[in-house]
Structure formats: structure tokens, C-alpha cells
């Protein structure tokens, strides 16, 4: 380290040519503050004045101080720029993070949409699998009827199919549609028969009233006459002193009663319940048997349309309102005389064929005291073939056809005018009773066949206590 030539005693820095009065200051400068010589850019910026001041150390010191201040300002400016750029990068990173978050949410939504689409496909496949089951269920509730295109029945059938394919399962609605379609088909067939007139093979509908039955063997003038549709004649109700619109309540109870052979008895066929869904029309044929032997031809009741089941307790299945009565005049009383009924049915629109036999039932008309078994009876319809020789116990051993039952009333002819006013309602099945077993024990038979309160027939002459109790 050499002293400055211009001024003795000053020490000069070999890196930047600065001069100091002591070695301590020079050493401190060299270790901490020396920045080296000025660059050409700095000299160019300082201009000619810096070159002019280079000759004097004080001037050079001021020039260095000015350069240092400028560098400090530039550094601060660069720091501020870097800070702003850092803030911009931070915002950019935040936007990128949000973009990444949106992309992640989008991927999640796409995955959820894929899962939803898969679930919908599985559900659609299940619906396709369940569709035949739903159609079969609708078939059981309401069978499909064949109809000619362009007819009202065909339009009702199309409405039913649209209802089922749309998810409709209401049995009441399906039953009403089935009933409307059956009625429309019947009307169409009747119109077709009317148009054909007397052609060779017109569509055949069951006759409204059948011919009477032949008389029983070993009897004179005893027959089961043709059936009559139930009506409420005004003259009869006037003679009885009753309101012509009055209907007997369903709770009126009949019972075994003395029988007048000259007047005979009357059978009221009220309704059927528990019918199969595939049966569209049903018809009863009735006849009398004695000692298990038939009397020949049977009498056919008017056909009845099968209707949806009523919303009431009773056999499960459709119902049919018969609403027919059948007088049986001048019939000698005998415990061996029975009524035999055979149920026939049409399925679909097969009117050109005969109805098919489906089931049968039997009812004993008199007890061993030769009293008519008056009452409201429900007869389970048994599987074929018909066997009138069976007793009630043997008859109960024959399988029942589904839950089909026949509901009828058996009354003396003198009570027929009053019973004609009774209401016929398939919902009142609980008012009818099953026939009691016939026993050789008088006490057991009396326990089953004892008349209940409300019985209108007078008691037999040989039973004074009963006469007094009903007097």
C-alpha cells in the first residue's frame, strides 16, 4: 500500500484509488466498503463533469457518493418491481389454484354423471325386466279382451294398455276398464247380431230366460219354472202396505219354516263372488234332483257380466250379480230333494261357442221334518264333474274352484213378495251362511236349523212353546 503522491501522508486503495489518512480507515474500507473501480457505463453516465472531477480526491468522493445513491435508488426501484412481480405471480398462482380446483370439481362432476348414468341404465334394465311382470299382473287383474280394430272396445283396450305401460297398477281402475271393455264388446256383438238378422250362423248370445224344467218323477204337475228377473212391482207393494221404494235390510234372517206344498217355494239367486279374472260372462243352469237322480234338462238363468270385486270382506275374485228368482210351485217336501246348480263361463269373446262348465253346487231344500230350509245360503262351487248323489259331508271333500261361491235365498212362496224387496249387494256376503250338516240327531239338527229372531213364518202346530215365544 503506497501513499498518494499528490498529498503526502494519505494512503490510497489499490482497488478503487480512494485515499485515507490512516491505515485503520483503509483496512476498514478494504474489508467492508470497497466496491472497486467505476465501470465505463458509470463513467459515461456521470459525463464529462466526473472526468473533470477525477483529478481531485474530494471530487472523486462526491462522484462516488452520487453513484452510490443512484445505485441505491435503482436497487430500491428494482426491489419494488420485483415485489410487484411477486404479487402478480402470487395472484397468478391463486388463479391457477382456482383453475385446478375447478378442473378437479369438473372431474368429480363427470365421475358423478357417469355413476348416475350407470345407475339409470341399471334401473332401466330392471324396469324392462319388471315390465312383463307388470303386464302379467295386469292380466291377472283384468284380462285382455280381443276386439275388432276401430271399435269402442278396441279403443278401451288401447287405453288400458297405455295405462299399464305408464305404470298404472290400481286394481279398481283396471277393473273398471275391464268392465267397460266387456260391456262395449257385448254391445258390439249385439249390434252385429242385429245387422246379420236371420243369417245362417249369427253370433250366439245366451238366452235371457230358459225353458222350464220337466216334472220330477212320480209327481204330478211339479216343475221348476223359468227364472224371472227381480223387479219391485208397485201393485204388490201397495197390497202389502209398503213403500214401493222400500228395500229390506240385509240383516233380515230366515229359518226353517212350515211348508205349503200347494204354494211351493221360491229361490232367489242373488250374486256370485270369487270368480276367476279370465271369466267375462257367467251363467247358472239349475235343476232338481231326488235321491241323487237328476230329472233331465236343466233351466238356464240369464247370463251375468263379471264385475270387479267389491271393497268388502268375502271371497277373493270378481263378482257377478244374478238378480234372478225361480218359483218352484207344488213341490212335495222331501229331505231327498236337492237343488243342483252348474256354473258355466265365457272366456274372452268366444260367443260363437257354448259356455264352458266350470263348477257346481248343491243345496238340500227340506229338513227331516219336511220344513223348507229358508235362509240366506252361500254355496262353495266345487270342481267338476257334477255328482248329485253326494251328501254334504262328501261334497265338502271335493276341492273348491278357487274361492267361487254362489249366494242365494230360499224362501216359502208366501214370503216371496217381501223378499223381492230385499237389496242385492255383493258387499253383504257376511249376511249369508253355509248350509248346516244334516244329522240323524234331532237335537243337533235343531241347533243348526233353529230360526233366529225376525223369522216371519208361524211355528209348527206341534211346538206350542215355540209358538208362545213367537206370538
Buried (B, 14 or more C-beta within 10 A) or exposed (E): EEEBEEEEEBBBBEEBEBBBEEEEBBEEBBEEEBEEEBEEEBBEEBEEEBEEBBEEBEBBEEBBEEBEEEEEEEEEEEEEEEEEEEEEEEEEEEEEEEEEEEEEEEEEEEEEEEEEEEEEEEEEEEEEEEEEEBBEBBBEBBBBBEBEEEBBBBBBBEEBBEBBEEEBEEBEBBBBBBBBBBBBBBEBBEEBBEEEEEEEEBBEBBEEBBEBBBBBEEBEEBBBBBBBEBEEEEEBBEEEEBEEEEEEEBEBBBBBBBBBEEBBBBBBBBBBBBBBBBBBBBBBBBBBBBEBEBBEEBBBBBBBBBBBBBEEEBBEBBBBBBBBBBBBBBBBBBBEBBBBBBBBBBBBBEBEEEBEBBBBBBBBBBBEBBBBBBBBBBBBBBEBEBBBEBEBEEBBEBEBBBBBBBBBBBBBBBBBBBBBBBEBBBBBBEBBEEBBEBEEEEEEBEEBBEBEEEBBBEBBEEEEEBEEEBE
